[in-house]
Amino acid sequence: MNKLLLLTTAIVALGAMPATVTLAQDKAIVIGTDVDAGTLDPRLTRDTTAYRTADLIYAGLVHLTAKLEAVPDLAESWESPDPQTYIFKLRSGLTFSDGSPLTADDVVYTYESVINPDFNAPDRALYSPISAIEAIDPQTVKFTLSAPYAPLLSYLDKGIVSKAAVEAGKDPATDPVGAGPMVLTAWNRGSDIVLKANPSYWGGAPEVTDVTVKIIGDNSARAQAFEAGDLDVIQSPLSPNDIARLKADARFGNVITAGLGVTYINYNVKDPLLADPGMRQAFSMLIDQNSIVNDIYQGVDEIASSIILPSSWAYSADIKQPTFSVEGAVAKFNEQGWKDTDGDGILDKDGKKLTVTLSTHSEDPNRVQSVELTQALMQSAGVDAQVQITDWPSFSTNYVQKGLHQIALLGWLNIVDPDRLLFGQLSTGGSTNWGGYSNPEVDKLLQEGRSSLDQAARATAYQKAATILASDLPYFIISDQGYQLFYKQPFPVEVQATPRGNFRGLIGMDE
């Protein structure tokens, strides 16, 4: 309990002030995170801080619970009269935080922009089966699909943007007008994002009145700030030694569970060196998953065997990626014509040395260590491996997303359905297919996986695709991520954690 509230309670109990006098007591929390948001426009979010903060400022048609169930948010109900039609009924009296009405036109505006290729929404592929969105009346929205689409509801938590605000010149990226439980009050780039409760949210203002999302890039520095009382909440990514220490500290509550993310290698298959699957297989055999997961990450993640999460209904233990073997990798390189012909310890071919660049971002020391370990192992196998470490914005936006990398180590989160990790990333021309992978058979299977409404048929399609991908290796999945959340005690509200890492369960709302 806050000291001011305790003092007020004590004074009232002693009769020093009339019992009818009360002092309003704010509930404020500070959440520590690793990177600043790139944008607060929910249609354009690319990083976890942006996604999680936008989820507070905006509201979607549905909300996904911690069990990944779609429940009503702005839409009070919906029906699907046929497999290619969904009709959503909005709650009556909805308003944005500026007091303007939220209607079906705003829903249409939001999703039409997302599916418009010229708008360049990073997750446009998730919505590509939507062929039309119509406002039947101010409270009714109709989605027409080009084909049945099983994951649709899982993706309709995207925040609805105010059409009128945008047309009046407000930029949702920096001056958001949403209908979620919080409102932006300040954004100090690189430092913090400050929010306050939105009393006009349809479900009522949240219990927590003020939220500050504080950016501290270094994992250990963030943990130390939490221990010092400067932060009230921290969550993955965290360094393993910090996790162990915080877990043993009785001052803090924690949630430690399997996550909905992977740490993986993204191969740029457009690069001539990496175009052949045999080369990607050889490089993958130089990734020591056991040392990365159990030594660097100290067992907070799990060694991955394929691109499908073990917690997924589509998982099959029979699908296996290559495993670590320096000798096997050298043999693979030799098969591809790379041999040490001049005895200098570096493999060469046609007079050219086998040189490759490994890259990741500086904010996560575990990833930096993983890349450095892999560099050493590649050098031991005769590869002239170089390392490039840059800050997250440079690494993600200006490097990987432009397809300038060779071998990049990064992660995907929020994998609420197998489609979420596969379709946009690995289908030909996908909006997040940064490595340029293309395989017509995989395209066909991924389309089957999202179009079938039978879960068993979907599982079969994804398992067939994953089997091909375990050999083609546009991605090599290093680990299935764990999720860790630590919070001060007592906390002002009941903590409801979700492995997606979203913030609503930290402000007195259901997750």
N, C-alpha and C positions, 0 to 999 in steps of 0.2 A: 504494500500500500504506500502511496506517495506520502512524504513527510508532512506536507502541507495539509493533506486530508487527515492524517493522524492528529496533527495539532488542532485542527478545527474541531474534530470529534472530541478531543480531550477538553477543550475549552467549553463546548456545549454541555458536556457531561458535568463539568464543575459549576455550571450556572453562571460563568463569567460573561456570556452573551446570550441573548434570548434564543431559545431553541428554534424559533421560527426563522432565524437568519441562517442561510446556507451559502456556501461559496461554491461556485461552479468549478469543477475540477476536470481539466483537460487530461486526456490520455494520449500521450505522444510516444512514438517509437522511432528509433533510428535503425535502419537496415543497412548492413554493410554489403557491398557488392564489388565485383572485380573490374568491370569496365563501365564506362559511361554509355548512356543510350545514344545511338546514332540518330534516331528520330523518335518522335512521339506520335507519328501518324501510324495507326494500327495496320494500315494497308501496306506499309513499307518497312516494317520492323525486320531487322536481320540479326540482332543480338539479343541475348537473354534479358539484359537490363531493360531494353526498349520494350520487349514483349511483355515482361512482367509489370512494368510501370504502366504501359498502355492498358493493361487488363484492369488496373484500378481506375484510370481516368475514363475509360470507355466501357460500354456493355455490349454484349453480342445478343443475337437471337436466343442462344442457349449458353449455358455454363457447364463446363465439364467438372464433375466431382473428382475426388481423389481416386475413385475407382473407375474413372474415365467414362462415367455415365453422363449422357446429355440430359440436363434438366432445364426447365424454363428459366429464362432471364428476361429479356425484353419481350420475347414471345411467351404468352401465357399458355399456348397450346399449338399443336400442329397435327396435320393428317397427311397421309399419302394415299390418295385414291387409286393410284397405279404406280408401278415401279419408277416411272420417270416424271412424277409430279409430286411436289411437296407444297402444302399451303400452310402458312404461318399466320396465326392471329396475334396481333400485338396487344399488350395491355392497354387499357384505356387511360388517358390522361398522362401519357409519357412526355417528359420534357428533357431537354438538354440542360446542362449546368447553367447556361445563360438565361434560362426561363423560356426559351423558344420551344414549340412543340416538336416532338419526334414522331414522324409518321412513316408510312410505307414508302414514301418517296425517298426518304433518307436511306432506307435499306436498299432500294433499287440503285440509288446513286453510289453507295458504297461498293456493292458487288459488281456493278457494271464497270466501275473503274478498275477493280481488281482483275477482272477477266479481260480487260482491254490490253492487248500486247504493247501498245504505245505507252501505257502507264508504268510498265516495268515493275510490277509487284513481284517481289522475290519468290513468293509462294503461289504464283498464278497457276501452276500446274495442278495444285490441289483443287482448283475451282474450274478447271477447263471443261468438265462435263456439263457445266451449267450453260444451256443454250439460250435461255431467256429468263429475265426477272421482271415481274409485272406487279404494279400496285393495283389490286382489284378495287380497293377502297382505302381510306386513310389508315385503317387498322389491319388490312389483309394483304399479304404478299404471297405471290405464287412463283415458285421456282420450277422451271421446266428443264429437264435433263436430256442430253443427247443419247444417253444410255443409262440403264440402272447404275447406281453409284453407291456402293455399300458404305464407304467412310464418310459420307456427306455430313451427317450430324456432328461428327467429331471435329469438323472444321468450321462449324457455324458459330463458334464463340468469338469470331473476329469482331472487333469493336465497330459500332456503327458511327459514321462520321456525319456531322451536320452539313447538309448540302447548302443551306442558307448561309452558314458561317463562312464556308469556303468561297461561295459566290460573292460574299461581302468583303473578301480580301484576307480573311484569317487563314493562316497556314497551320494545318493540323500538326505539322512536324514540330513547330516551336510554340504555337499558341493554340493548344488543343481545346475544343469544345466538345465534351463527351457527355454521356449519360450514365457513367459508372459511379461507384461509391466514393470516389475522391476527385478533387479538382487541383490542377497545377497552380501553385502560387509563385514559385521561383525555380529557375534552372540555372545553376552556376556551372557552366561547362567544365568538365573534368573534376568537379568537386562534389556537388550534391544536387539532388532533385527534391523539391519541397512540395508536399501535397497537404490538403486539408479535406475534412469530411464534406461530402456533398449532400446537403439536406434534402435535395430534390430527387435523389435516387429512389426508384420506385419501391425498393425494399426498405426505405428509411436510411438515415445516416448511420454509418458503421459506428461501433463502440469506440474505436480509436479515432481521435479527432485530428491528429496530425501525424504525418509520416514523412520522414526524411530518408531518402535513399542516398547513402554516402559512398562515394567511389574511392576505394583503396585498392590499387592494382595488385600489390604484392600479397600473396596468400597469408604469409606469416605476420606481416604488418597488420593485416586485417584482423587476424586472430588476437594479436596483442592489443589492438584497440578495443576489441570485444572484452577481453579480460580486464582491461583498465576501466571499463564502464562507459567508454565513449560510444559504443554500439550496443544495441539491445538484441540484435539478431544477426547471425551470419549463417551461410549455408554453402554448399558446394559451389565452386571448387575450393578445397582446403588441402593443405599439406598433411600427409599422414601423421607426422609427429604431433602436429597441432590437434588433429582429431583425437588421437589417443589421450593427450593431456586434458583436453576439454571434456572428453567423455568421463574422465575420472574425477572431475571437479564437481563437487556437490552443489556448488552455487548455480549451476546451469542445468536447464532441461535440454533434452536432445531427442531427435528422431533420426534413426539410422536404418536405412532400408535399401532395397534394390531401386535403382533409378530407371529413368526412361531415356537413357542416352548411351552413346558409344564414343569411345576414343578410337580414331582410325587414321589410316594413311590414305591420302587422296593422290592417286597417280594421274599425272597429266598424259593421257594416252595420245594426245596430239603431238607430243614431243617425240621426235624420231627415235630417240634412245629407248622410249618406253612404249612404243606402239605395238610391239610384239608381246603377247601374253607370257611367253617364255621368259622374257626379261623381267616382267613384273613378278613372276613366280620366283625368280632367282633373288631379286631384291627382298621379297617378302620372307624368304627363308633366312634372311639376315636380321630379322626383327625378333629379338629375344623376348617374347611375351612374358615368360615366367619371371625374368629379372625385372622387367618394367612393372608388371602388376604386383609381384610379391616383394621386391626390394625397393623400387622407387616409390610405388604407390602403397607399399606395405599391406597389401591384401584388402584395401578398401574397395577395389573393383574386382571383377572376375575375368579370368582369361576367356576370350571369345573364340568361338569355333566357326561362326558363320555370320552373315549379315542380319540374321533374324534374332531378336532378343530371346533369351531363354524363357522369359515370362510371357511371351506371346503365344497365342493359340496356334500360330503357324510354325512354331519352332520344331525342328527335327534334329536330334543328336547325331543323325547319320551324315549330316552335311559337314564337311571338314575343309578348312583352308589348309595351305601348306604350313608345316611347323618348322621350328628353328633348326637349321643345320648349315653350318659354315661349309662343310664338305659338299653337301648337296647343292648349295648355292654356286660354289665354284664349278661343279660339274655342269650345272645349268648354263652358266656363263660360257663354259667351254663349248657346249652344244651350239650356242649362239655365235660362236666364232671368236669369242674374247679369250685370249691366252696371254700369258706372260712370255712374250717372245724375246725380250731383251734382258731378262733376269733382274729387272729393277723392282720387282714385287708388285707392279701395277699391271693389270690386264690391259691388253691393247688389241686393236683390230684395224687392219688397213692403215697402219701407221698412226692411229688415233688412240689416245689413252681413254680408259673407261672412267669418265668423270661425271659426277652427279651432285646436285645441290639439294640438301635436306633443309626444310624450313618449318618454323613454327613461330609463336608469338611470345613476347618477353614476359607477359603478366603471369604466366603459369610456370613456376620453376620445375614442376614435375614433367611438363612437356619438354622443357628445355633439356632437362637431364635425360629424358628418353631419346631425344634427337642426338644428344652427344654420345650416349651409349651406342646407338645405332651407327653413328659415324665411325666409332672405333671398330665395331664389328665389321662394317663394310671395308674399312681400311685393311683389316686383318685378312679379308678375302680377296684383296687386290683391287679394290675400288678406290679411286681418288675421290673420296666423299668430302664435300664442303658443307658448311652449316651457315644458314642465314636466319638470324633472329631479329625480328622487328616488333614494334608495338602493334597492338591488336588492329587499330584502324588501317595501318599501312599493310599489315599482313593479310587481313581479310578483304577489305574493299579494294585496295589498290594493287593487290598481288594475286591472291588465289581466285577471287571472283572475276578477275580479268584473264584467267588462264595463263598466267605468267610463271607459275611454279613448275617444278619437276616432281618432287616428292614432298608433300606437305602433311604435317601432323596436326590434326584439329579434332573437333567433336561435333556430333549432332545431339540435340536434346529434344524433348517434347515428342517422342516417338509414340504417339497415342494409337497408331495403327501401322502395320507393316508398310502400307502405302506411303506413310509419312516419310520414311527413310529411303524409299525406292523409286517412286515414280518420277518426281521432279528432278532427282539427283542422277538417275541412271537410265532413263529412257532417252531416246534420241531427241536432241534439241530441248531437253528439259530446262526449265528456267534456273535451276540450281545445279545443272550438270557442268560444273566448272572444269572437269577433266576431259570433256569432249567424248565420253564413251558412247558407243553406238553398236547395238546388236539386235537385229530384227527379231530374233527368237525371244530375247529378253523383253523387247517392246511388247510383243504379242502376249507374253505371260503376265506382264505387269498390267496390261489392259484387262486381261481376264480377271486378275486378282481384284481390281477395283470395280469391275462391272457385275460380277456374280453376287447375288444376294444370299448364296448358300455358303456358310462359313467353311464347310469341309472342302468345297470346290475352290474357295479362295486359298485355303491352306495348301492345297495341292499345287496351285499355280505359283504361289510364292516359294514353295520348296523347290520346284523345278527351276525357277529363276535363280534362287540362291545357290543351287548346285552348279549352274553355269557360271555364276559370279565368283564362286569359290575357286574356279579355274582361271577365268578371264582376269579377275582381280583388278578391276578399276578402283576398288576399295579393298584395303586389307584391314579388317576390324581387329584392333589390338585388344580392347577390353570392353566389357559391358559395365557401364558405370554404376557405382553405388551412389546413394544420395544421403547427405548428412546435413542436419539442421541443428543449430544450437541457439538457445534463447535464455535471456536472464530470468531469474526467479526471485520474487513473484513477477509474472508477466501480467499486464493489465487486462488481458482477455484470455480465454481458452485458446490454446494454439491448435490449429487444425492443419497439419502439413499435407502436402501433396508431392509426389515424386517429380512432378513437373517443375516444382520450385516456385510456383506462383504465390503472390502476396495476399490474396483475399483471406486466406485462413489465418493471417496474422493480425487482422484488423477487426475481428469479432464477427466474421461472416462465415457461412458454411463453405467448405471446400468439397 
